[in-house]
Amino acid sequence: FEFKFIQTDPNWSNFFYNAKTKKIGLLDFGASREYSSSFTDPYIKIIRAAADKDREAIVRLSKDLGFLTGYESKEMTEAHADSVLIL
């Protein structure tokens, strides 16, 4: 998020984990896209909420960012939170 680029193809083979440096490297930039801070700043909060397993924050932040409208069924909202937690 430092460079405001996001890999839009979340395929595990596009990433490399270096155990020595404990860093993740991106191998395929073909599906990378630049985003503005108005998107990446709230998006990283969703990622943090997922790392914290905070379902309520995931849903709230997803609504704020426009991933959810607030009119989804309970099942759809839960499925959305589940999918974020998986990533």
N, CA, C and O of each residue as an XYZ file, in Angstrom:
348
protein
N       0.818     -1.198      0.000
C       0.000      0.000      0.000
C       0.856      1.255      0.000
O       0.344      2.351     -0.225
N       2.102      1.117      0.239
C       3.011      2.262      0.241
C       3.037      2.952     -1.117
O       3.130      4.177     -1.193
N       2.954      2.163     -2.192
C       3.025      2.724     -3.547
C       1.653      2.881     -4.202
O       1.558      3.307     -5.353
N       0.595      2.537     -3.473
C      -0.788      2.669     -3.943
C      -1.095      1.765     -5.135
O      -1.954      2.089     -5.955
N      -0.397      0.633     -5.234
C      -0.654     -0.365     -6.260
C      -1.206     -1.608     -5.585
O      -0.741     -2.006     -4.517
N      -2.201     -2.218     -6.217
C      -2.790     -3.445     -5.690
C      -2.798     -4.489     -6.797
O      -3.187     -4.207     -7.930
N      -2.370     -5.685     -6.460
C      -2.431     -6.821     -7.373
C      -3.900     -7.250     -7.431
O      -4.455     -7.692     -6.425
N      -4.517     -7.124     -8.576
C      -5.954     -7.390     -8.696
C      -6.268     -8.837     -9.070
O      -7.430     -9.176     -9.297
N      -5.259     -9.684     -9.136
C      -5.453    -11.112     -9.395
C      -4.918    -11.878     -8.187
O      -3.755    -12.283     -8.175
N      -5.761    -12.078     -7.171
C      -5.271    -12.695     -5.931
C      -5.012    -14.194     -6.065
O      -5.613    -15.010     -5.367
N      -4.122    -14.530     -6.958
C      -3.723    -15.913     -7.179
C      -2.432    -16.138     -6.401
O      -1.460    -15.405     -6.581
N      -2.422    -17.142     -5.545
C      -1.251    -17.360     -4.677
C       0.043    -17.526     -5.461
O       1.118    -17.241     -4.932
N      -0.033    -17.977     -6.697
C       1.195    -18.160     -7.478
C       1.794    -16.833     -7.932
O       2.902    -16.817     -8.468
N       1.090    -15.721     -7.730
C       1.619    -14.405     -8.089
C       2.485    -13.796     -6.985
O       3.035    -12.707     -7.148
N       2.601    -14.502     -5.872
C       3.338    -13.979     -4.734
C       4.424    -14.961     -4.298
O       4.305    -16.169     -4.497
N       5.474    -14.423     -3.705
C       6.577    -15.250     -3.214
C       6.900    -14.803     -1.790
O       7.088    -13.614     -1.536
N       6.962    -15.751     -0.871
C       7.341    -15.430      0.513
C       8.804    -15.775      0.710
O       9.219    -16.912      0.489
N       9.577    -14.794      1.124
C      10.990    -14.989      1.402
C      11.134    -15.221      2.897
O      11.032    -14.283      3.688
N      11.370    -16.461      3.285
C      11.457    -16.816      4.701
C      12.635    -16.136      5.381
O      12.582    -15.850      6.577
N      13.689    -15.877      4.635
C      14.874    -15.249      5.217
C      14.582    -13.802      5.633
O      14.959    -13.377      6.725
N      13.911    -13.055      4.760
C      13.612    -11.651      5.054
C      12.231    -11.460      5.669
O      11.897    -10.383      6.163
N      11.422    -12.545      5.629
C      10.032    -12.508      6.121
C       9.211    -11.460      5.383
O       8.397    -10.758      5.982
N       9.434    -11.364      4.078
C       8.700    -10.420      3.244
C       8.020    -11.159      2.100
O       8.464    -12.219      1.661
N       6.925    -10.561      1.633
C       6.190    -11.101      0.495
C       6.567    -10.283     -0.732
O       6.548     -9.053     -0.705
N       6.906    -10.979     -1.801
C       7.246    -10.316     -3.058
C       6.198    -10.607     -4.113
O       5.615    -11.691     -4.146
N       5.968     -9.651     -4.957
C       5.013     -9.805     -6.052
C       5.771    -10.263     -7.290
O       6.760     -9.646     -7.686
N       5.298    -11.356     -7.902
C       5.975    -11.920     -9.064
C       5.363    -11.480    -10.388
O       6.060    -11.421    -11.401
N       4.091    -11.176    -10.393
C       3.388    -10.857    -11.639
C       2.709     -9.503    -11.497
O       1.758     -9.349    -10.730
N       3.209     -8.522    -12.244
C       2.653     -7.175    -12.171
C       1.596     -6.924    -13.242
O       1.069     -5.815    -13.338
N       1.279     -7.934    -14.044
C       0.342     -7.768    -15.152
C      -1.045     -7.327    -14.731
O      -1.727     -6.619    -15.472
N      -1.464     -7.738    -13.554
C      -2.798     -7.379    -13.085
C      -2.733     -6.348    -11.953
O      -3.698     -6.176    -11.207
N      -1.602     -5.672    -11.833
C      -1.467     -4.639    -10.809
C      -2.066     -3.343    -11.318
O      -2.010     -3.029    -12.507
N      -2.638     -2.605    -10.390
C      -3.304     -1.361    -10.765
C      -3.067     -0.308     -9.691
O      -3.042     -0.615     -8.499
N      -2.895      0.927    -10.124
C      -2.705      2.028     -9.185
C      -4.069      2.526     -8.695
O      -5.016      2.648     -9.472
N      -4.148      2.804     -7.413
C      -5.367      3.330     -6.798
C      -5.030      4.584     -6.006
O      -3.888      4.781     -5.591
N      -6.026      5.424     -5.801
C      -5.827      6.645     -5.020
C      -5.861      6.318     -3.529
O      -6.353      5.269     -3.114
N      -5.333      7.230     -2.751
C      -5.361      7.081     -1.294
C      -6.786      7.007     -0.761
O      -7.034      6.392      0.276
N      -7.725      7.636     -1.470
C      -9.116      7.601     -1.007
C      -9.675      6.177     -1.050
O     -10.666      5.885     -0.380
N      -9.053      5.292     -1.827
C      -9.435      3.883     -1.834
C      -8.499      3.048     -0.950
O      -8.964      2.257     -0.129
N      -7.190      3.221     -1.118
C      -6.249      2.338     -0.416
C      -6.241      2.546      1.093
O      -6.049      1.589      1.843
N      -6.445      3.772      1.549
C      -6.426      4.010      2.995
C      -7.568      3.287      3.707
O      -7.321      2.616      4.710
N      -8.826      3.399      3.220
C      -9.894      2.624      3.871
C      -9.758      1.111      3.620
O     -10.119      0.303      4.476
N      -9.242      0.740      2.453
C      -9.112     -0.677      2.127
C      -8.155     -1.382      3.085
O      -8.415     -2.511      3.501
N      -7.055     -0.727      3.435
C      -6.102     -1.353      4.356
C      -6.738     -1.546      5.729
O      -6.353     -2.448      6.472
N      -7.705     -0.704      6.063
C      -8.426     -0.882      7.331
C      -9.274     -2.151      7.299
O      -9.427     -2.826      8.317
N      -9.821     -2.472      6.134
C     -10.573     -3.723      5.993
C      -9.634     -4.914      6.152
O      -9.973     -5.900      6.808
N      -8.460     -4.815      5.551
C      -7.460     -5.887      5.673
C      -7.063     -6.063      7.137
O      -6.936     -7.187      7.625
N      -6.869     -4.947      7.830
C      -6.507     -5.008      9.258
C      -7.633     -5.642     10.065
O      -7.380     -6.460     10.950
N      -8.882     -5.268      9.763
C     -10.024     -5.854     10.460
C     -10.065     -7.363     10.237
O     -10.401     -8.121     11.146
N      -9.725     -7.793      9.030
C      -9.684     -9.229      8.745
C      -8.587     -9.903      9.565
O      -8.798    -10.983     10.117
N      -7.427     -9.275      9.645
C      -6.331     -9.840     10.436
C      -6.721     -9.951     11.909
O      -6.294    -10.866     12.613
N      -7.545     -8.997     12.360
C      -8.016     -9.002     13.745
C      -9.261     -9.868     13.933
O      -9.767    -10.004     15.047
N      -9.755    -10.456     12.828
C     -10.988    -11.275     12.846
C     -12.181    -10.490     13.398
O     -13.012    -11.020     14.135
N     -12.237     -9.215     13.018
C     -13.289     -8.310     13.477
C     -14.364     -8.196     12.397
O     -14.313     -7.309     11.544
N     -15.326     -9.096     12.447
C     -16.377     -9.164     11.425
C     -17.195     -7.879     11.358
O     -17.534     -7.417     10.269
N     -17.513     -7.303     12.507
C     -18.307     -6.075     12.521
C     -17.578     -4.937     11.798
O     -18.189     -4.194     11.031
N     -16.288     -4.808     12.041
C     -15.507     -3.770     11.363
C     -15.422     -4.041      9.870
O     -15.494     -3.111      9.067
N     -15.271     -5.304      9.488
C     -15.227     -5.649      8.064
C     -16.499     -5.181      7.379
O     -16.441     -4.554      6.321
N     -17.639     -5.479      7.970
C     -18.920     -5.108      7.369
C     -19.079     -3.585      7.346
O     -19.465     -3.021      6.322
N     -18.789     -2.924      8.449
C     -18.934     -1.462      8.521
C     -18.028     -0.768      7.496
O     -18.471      0.110      6.755
N     -16.768     -1.170      7.467
C     -15.821     -0.551      6.545
C     -16.153     -0.876      5.089
O     -15.941     -0.052      4.200
N     -16.669     -2.070      4.855
C     -17.068     -2.451      3.498
C     -18.237     -1.605      3.010
O     -18.317     -1.268      1.829
N     -19.141     -1.264      3.921
C     -20.236     -0.359      3.568
C     -19.686      1.035      3.285
O     -20.075      1.677      2.309
N     -18.788      1.494      4.137
C     -18.195      2.828      3.947
C     -17.501      2.951      2.598
O     -17.564      3.998      1.953
N     -16.843      1.882      2.179
C     -16.085      1.910      0.923
C     -16.953      1.607     -0.290
O     -16.529      1.821     -1.426
N     -18.165      1.110     -0.058
C     -19.072      0.838     -1.163
C     -19.067     -0.596     -1.645
O     -19.700     -0.911     -2.653
N     -18.355     -1.482     -0.936
C     -18.396     -2.901     -1.293
C     -19.757     -3.496     -0.956
O     -20.216     -4.429     -1.614
N     -20.392     -2.955      0.065
C     -21.733     -3.365      0.463
C     -22.619     -2.121      0.474
O     -22.151     -1.013      0.737
N     -23.892     -2.317      0.187
C     -24.818     -1.184      0.155
C     -25.557     -0.993      1.473
O     -26.050      0.098      1.760
N     -25.633     -2.047      2.270
C     -26.433     -2.011      3.481
C     -27.796     -2.649      3.264
O     -28.550     -2.850      4.216
N     -28.111     -2.966      2.018
C     -29.387     -3.602      1.686
C     -29.247     -5.109      1.452
O     -30.213     -5.777      1.087
N     -28.042     -5.635      1.663
C     -27.825     -7.065      1.476
C     -28.552     -7.858      2.552
O     -28.793     -7.362      3.653
N     -28.896     -9.086      2.220
C     -29.485     -9.980      3.222
C     -28.415    -10.310      4.266
O     -27.220    -10.119      4.038
N     -28.868    -10.800      5.395
C     -27.937    -11.211      6.452
C     -26.967    -12.267      5.924
O     -25.776    -12.246      6.233
N     -27.499    -13.187      5.126
C     -26.661    -14.257      4.569
C     -25.579    -13.698      3.643
O     -24.432    -14.145      3.674
N     -25.958    -12.713      2.819
C     -24.988    -12.113      1.899
C     -23.922    -11.330      2.661
O     -22.741    -11.376      2.319
N     -24.353    -10.613      3.695
C     -23.405     -9.859      4.513
C     -22.432    -10.802      5.204
O     -21.234    -10.526      5.265
N     -22.936    -11.904      5.722
C     -22.075    -12.890      6.371
C     -21.124    -13.534      5.367
O     -19.958    -13.773      5.680
N     -21.617    -13.816      4.163
C     -20.759    -14.407      3.122
C     -19.664    -13.429      2.719
O     -18.531    -13.836      2.460
N     -19.991    -12.154      2.664
C     -18.978    -11.142      2.346
C     -17.878    -11.139      3.436
O     -16.687    -11.187      3.128
N     -18.296    -11.085      4.684
C     -17.310    -11.092      5.779
C     -16.479    -12.373      5.738
O     -15.267    -12.329      5.952
N     -17.113    -13.506      5.466
C     -16.385    -14.775      5.352
C     -15.320    -14.707      4.265
O     -14.188    -15.148      4.463
N     -15.697    -14.144      3.105
C     -14.743    -14.095      1.993
C     -13.572    -13.175      2.309
O     -12.440    -13.464      1.922
N     -13.826    -12.074      3.003
C     -12.728    -11.179      3.402
C     -11.810    -11.886      4.387
O     -10.589    -11.760      4.296
N     -12.374    -12.615      5.309
C     -11.560    -13.346      6.299
C     -10.703    -14.430      5.646
O      -9.606    -14.718      6.124
N     -11.185    -15.026      4.572
C     -10.415    -16.055      3.877
C      -9.179    -15.463      3.219
O      -8.113    -16.078      3.216
N      -9.326    -14.265      2.661
C      -8.195    -13.616      1.988
C      -7.162    -13.190      3.001
O      -6.133    -12.624      2.632
